[in-house]
Amino acid sequence: MILVVAEQRNGMLHRASWEAVAAAQELAGDQALDALVLGANPAAAAAELSEAAVGAVHVIDLPLLEPYTPDGYVAALEQAIAALKPTHVLLPHTYRTRDFAPTLAARLGCGLVTDCVGIKNGDTSTFLRPVYQGKLIAEVAVEGECPHLISMQIGAYRGDSAKRGAAPAPVKAVAVSLDAASIRQKPEEPFQEAKQAVDLSKAERIVAVGRGIKAQEHIALAEKLAAALGAQLAASRPICDSGWLPMERQVGSSGQTVAPKLYVALGISGAIQHVVGMKGARTIVAINKDADAPIFEIADYGIVGDLFAIVPAMIAELEKA
Amino acid sequence: MCLKQVPTREWQPRIDETRRAVREQDASFEMNEPDAYALEEALRLREKHGGEVIVCTAGPARASQVLREALARGADRAIHVEDDRLSSADAFVVAGALADAVREEKFDLVLTGLQSDDQGAAQTGVILAERLGLPHATIVMEVQVQEPSVRVKRELEGGWFQWVQMPLPALLTIQSGINQLRYATLKGIMAAKKKEIRKVTPAALPTAQISTISLDVPRKTKQTHMIAGSPAEAAKGLVQKLRDEARVIG
């Protein structure tokens, strides 16, 4: 049996959970596939998950699982996996999964493949994952017998492609016991740093800058292009880390997720942490001096060259009309 | 604190004849970027609270270069778990080898970068915590030591954060951008020459859990229209496409 572990908060499924269901369905083929969701009263999330074409939805419902802690999740999932005995456990590669899944794998003594973008089914299934900043794709196999843990990159599968069942899957409680004293992390309430003054998710056009912009004084050039296009200015993480643009303009897994009509990536290599935040854009333009930059894989239009020569020419061209 | 030597970000990896590894002989190497931030955080914590910063790496002989670099930036001493097989080992093997080598040091706090720029598994630090029996937190953006515990700001998704407290000793994986990096001064480089790098040869390595079947270049999922020509020609071609073909600008 293959088990897909969904992520939920306050009864709401994380959007990547459906993507993990879609991936798990592909991996399972004709084999049995069950889903699992955990938390303190995750009934609403379990009900949503039961719409998937899965054999059953297993629920771990314990007050100690809220708020999330890695110690709590690892202890609960270790017991559930021992009871359910899956061959594979699929998870969405969220920040939460990154926090607990390696511990879970280590405690089970099982292999974990993180950040997978594809599955190759065969006598033994193998998994595809990006390496070297997405410049290469590795096909990897998990050794050993016990359940193989696989986390799926966000956006690698489409959540709406997950097969729904004809009738809701049965929801089953899994008996798990947790000891409060064994949870060493004491989390406080989640918060946002500042009110997000800039809502990039509603922007129709975005000009985004990455490491290729090289220096803070060159941001003005990107600003001029944004003005000429009627676009908002955004950036990849390293630019905001350097303080060249405020954090609220960051696009990517740790920033905003955007889906504009036009996304112009200036000197952005296309690291996956950035790409997950913008691959929903309708038209993607990449300008980069490195012809091998992964950003060109998702671009509709690409120019290999010096952005400091191309961008002024673009501004001139736009101002002509 | 633990760090890794990785190929430079600019390097375009070429696949070797086995198709399972890259041509390392073509690469130049540097300190993994998130690890550089973790080192900086360790140095800042020492300036505030005293103590000693010990840097550790697990890798082949060439990896001692990043230890020397860390010593030049101000770390006090270094431990190099040296084995050629560690250059392509999975996180289980690396974390296991590190844990065996450093367990006796009884660190108060262990810092690592949140993931490596080459394999990017984001597992080694977390597994190391489990092997050392330590509580952990990942993707950390601020560290406040409040003995006998530590309070850290974790980054969540989509611009959210959360403070988490846990008892010391603990392990934290550090996010890039947590601080401003310092670079080695000439004085630091000179001083580093006198600092100790202790080599540890592991008697046995843990069993690998993950094996690489093959490497490949990514396949395009989209038809990319590449626009050639001089900057002026390319800019003109692009603007025209955006107007007439994609119809995304007026």
Contacts between the chains, C-beta under 8 A, distances in Angstrom:
chain1	res1	chain2	res2	distance
A	69	B	164	8.0
A	70	B	136	6.6
A	70	B	137	7.8
A	70	B	138	8.0
A	71	B	135	6.8
A	94	B	157	6.7
A	95	B	138	7.6
A	95	B	139	6.0
A	95	B	155	7.2
A	95	B	156	5.9
A	95	B	157	5.2
A	98	B	114	7.9
A	98	B	122	5.3
A	98	B	126	7.8
A	98	B	138	5.9
A	98	B	139	7.1
A	99	B	126	7.4
A	99	B	137	7.5
A	99	B	138	4.6
A	99	B	139	7.4
A	102	B	91	7.0
A	102	B	122	7.6
A	102	B	123	4.1
A	102	B	126	3.7
A	102	B	127	4.9
A	102	B	130	7.5
A	103	B	126	5.6
A	103	B	127	7.2
A	103	B	129	7.0
A	103	B	130	4.9
A	103	B	136	7.3
A	105	B	92	7.9
A	105	B	123	7.6
A	105	B	127	7.4
A	105	B	209	7.7
A	106	B	92	7.3
A	106	B	95	7.5
A	106	B	126	7.7
A	106	B	127	4.5
A	106	B	130	4.1
A	106	B	131	6.8
A	107	B	130	6.3
A	110	B	209	7.0
A	111	B	90	7.6
A	111	B	92	7.1
A	111	B	209	3.1
A	111	B	210	5.3
A	112	B	91	7.9
A	112	B	123	6.3
A	112	B	209	7.5
A	113	B	210	6.1
A	114	B	120	7.9
A	114	B	121	5.2
A	114	B	122	5.9
A	114	B	123	6.3
A	115	B	120	6.5
A	115	B	121	7.6
A	115	B	122	7.4
A	126	B	213	5.7
A	130	B	120	7.0
A	130	B	218	7.1
A	131	B	118	6.5
A	131	B	119	5.7
A	131	B	120	6.3
A	131	B	215	7.4
A	132	B	7	7.1
A	132	B	13	4.8
A	132	B	22	7.2
A	132	B	117	7.8
A	132	B	118	5.6
A	133	B	9	6.6
A	133	B	117	6.1
A	133	B	120	7.5
A	134	B	218	6.8
A	135	B	12	6.5
A	135	B	13	5.7
A	135	B	217	7.8
A	135	B	218	7.7
A	136	B	13	5.7
A	136	B	15	7.0
A	136	B	22	7.3
A	136	B	215	5.2
A	136	B	216	6.8
A	136	B	217	6.4
A	136	B	218	7.2
A	137	B	215	7.2
A	137	B	216	5.1
A	137	B	217	7.3
A	137	B	218	5.0
A	137	B	219	7.8
A	138	B	212	5.3
A	138	B	213	8.0
A	138	B	214	7.5
A	138	B	215	5.4
A	138	B	216	8.0
A	139	B	212	7.2
A	139	B	213	4.4
A	139	B	214	4.9
A	139	B	215	7.7
A	139	B	216	7.2
A	140	B	210	5.3
A	140	B	211	6.6
A	140	B	212	5.4
A	140	B	213	6.4
A	141	B	210	7.4
A	141	B	211	5.2
A	141	B	213	5.7
A	142	B	209	6.4
A	142	B	210	6.0
A	143	B	207	7.4
A	143	B	208	6.3
A	143	B	209	5.5
A	143	B	210	7.0
A	143	B	211	6.0
A	144	B	207	7.7
A	144	B	209	6.1
A	184	B	135	3.7
A	184	B	166	5.1
A	184	B	167	6.1
A	185	B	135	5.9
A	185	B	137	6.6
A	185	B	164	5.2
A	185	B	165	7.4
A	185	B	166	4.8
A	186	B	164	6.7
A	186	B	165	4.4
A	186	B	166	6.8
A	187	B	162	5.7
A	187	B	163	7.3
A	187	B	164	4.7
A	187	B	165	7.9
A	188	B	162	6.3
A	188	B	163	4.3
A	188	B	164	7.0
A	188	B	165	7.7
A	189	B	162	7.3
A	190	B	156	5.8
A	190	B	160	4.9
A	190	B	161	6.8
A	190	B	162	4.5
A	191	B	160	7.0
A	191	B	161	5.9
A	191	B	162	7.2
A	192	B	159	5.7
A	192	B	160	5.8
A	192	B	161	7.4
A	193	B	159	6.9
A	193	B	161	6.3
A	196	B	159	6.5
A	205	B	248	6.9
A	205	B	249	7.3
A	229	B	249	6.0
A	230	B	249	7.4
A	230	B	250	7.6
A	237	B	176	7.1
A	237	B	177	6.8
A	238	B	176	7.4
A	238	B	177	7.6
A	240	B	177	7.3
A	241	B	176	6.0
A	241	B	177	3.0
A	242	B	177	7.9
A	247	B	159	7.5
A	248	B	159	7.6
A	250	B	159	8.0
A	253	B	157	6.3
A	254	B	155	5.7
A	254	B	157	7.0
A	254	B	158	7.9
A	254	B	159	7.4
A	254	B	175	7.7
A	255	B	158	7.6
A	255	B	159	6.3
A	256	B	158	7.1
A	256	B	159	6.9
A	257	B	158	7.0
A	261	B	248	4.6
A	262	B	242	6.8
A	262	B	246	7.3
A	262	B	248	4.0
A	262	B	249	6.8
A	269	B	9	7.9
A	282	B	246	7.8
A	282	B	248	7.0
A	283	B	242	7.2
A	283	B	246	4.3
A	283	B	248	5.0
A	285	B	238	6.7
A	285	B	242	7.3
A	286	B	224	8.0
A	290	B	10	7.9
A	290	B	12	7.7
A	292	B	12	4.9
A	294	B	218	6.7
A	296	B	224	5.7
A	296	B	226	7.8
A	297	B	218	5.7
A	297	B	220	5.1
A	297	B	221	6.6
A	297	B	222	6.9
A	297	B	224	7.4
A	298	B	221	6.8
A	298	B	222	5.7
A	299	B	222	7.1
A	299	B	224	5.0
A	300	B	222	6.6
A	300	B	223	7.8
A	300	B	224	6.6
A	300	B	225	6.5
A	300	B	246	6.8
A	301	B	224	7.2
A	301	B	225	5.1
A	301	B	226	7.9
A	301	B	227	6.2
A	301	B	238	5.9
A	301	B	241	5.8
A	301	B	242	7.4
A	301	B	246	7.6
A	302	B	224	5.1
A	302	B	225	7.1
A	302	B	226	4.9
A	302	B	227	7.0
A	303	B	226	7.4
A	303	B	227	5.1
A	303	B	234	4.7
A	303	B	235	7.9
A	303	B	238	6.3
A	304	B	226	7.0
A	305	B	231	6.2
A	305	B	234	6.4
A	306	B	231	6.9
A	309	B	231	3.7
A	310	B	231	4.6
A	310	B	234	5.9
A	310	B	235	5.4
A	311	B	235	7.9
A	312	B	231	8.0
A	313	B	231	4.8
A	313	B	232	4.6
A	313	B	234	7.5
A	313	B	235	3.5
A	313	B	236	7.3
A	314	B	235	4.2
A	314	B	238	6.6
A	314	B	239	6.1
A	316	B	235	7.5
A	317	B	235	5.2
A	317	B	236	5.3
A	317	B	239	4.4
A	318	B	239	6.0
A	318	B	249	7.6
